[in-house]
Amino acid sequence: MKPTAVLKHEAQIIAAVPRILGFQPVDSLVIVGLNGGPTGRVDAGPAEEIIESMSVMVPHLDGGAAVVGFGEGQALVDEVTWWLVEQGIRVAASIKADNGEGVGWSTGTLLDEKPALRSRDELVLAAQAVTDPLECEEQAFAAWRDGNGGLAWVLYDRAVALFGFESPDMADLRVKLETAVDPRAEQ
């Protein structure tokens, strides 16, 4: 039986990568297979080459994945994340790290159903401070456009609670979040 670990926070994912690989990746892109899936690492380079190298993993990522870019690999995180989504892979986290130290992260970047990483509780508390339903709706769309799916989901939930129903605009946002519509495609 393979050893397993429960990873709930972006810091835990970043810390687990060197243990999984046996070394600290530098200037690399790592796809961490979840729920028993494989993990792969490639040196940072052209996105097309990275995608070609990682394509052999796709059939084995049915449990989902986390994408981690270390150093120069940070520039590849968004493109590889969206490529995985297009392949039907659920991406639970997209993380940008500075050769081992997290410098930015997002909880699924619109890809996970109501992400459960560390910031969920913090986001809920922040969303509860918004008391105007129209402002909450506006902030939810802004979060989606900025690629922060975790925040968009929390603000969506808050806006629906404040309105007492799902407005047509919020229904549109829900569909975009559920189907992982890339906000860049809307611009």
Secondary structure as UniProt FT lines:
FT   HELIX           10..21
FT   STRAND          28..33
FT   TURN            35..36
FT   STRAND          39..43
FT   HELIX           47..54
FT   HELIX           55..60
FT   TURN            62..63
FT   STRAND          65..70
FT   HELIX           71..76
FT   HELIX           77..86
FT   TURN            87..88
FT   STRAND          91..98
FT   TURN            99..100
FT   STRAND          101..106
FT   TURN            109..110
FT   HELIX           119..128
FT   HELIX           133..145
FT   TURN            146..147
FT   HELIX           149..163
FT   HELIX           168..178
FT   TURN            179..180
FT   HELIX           183..186
//
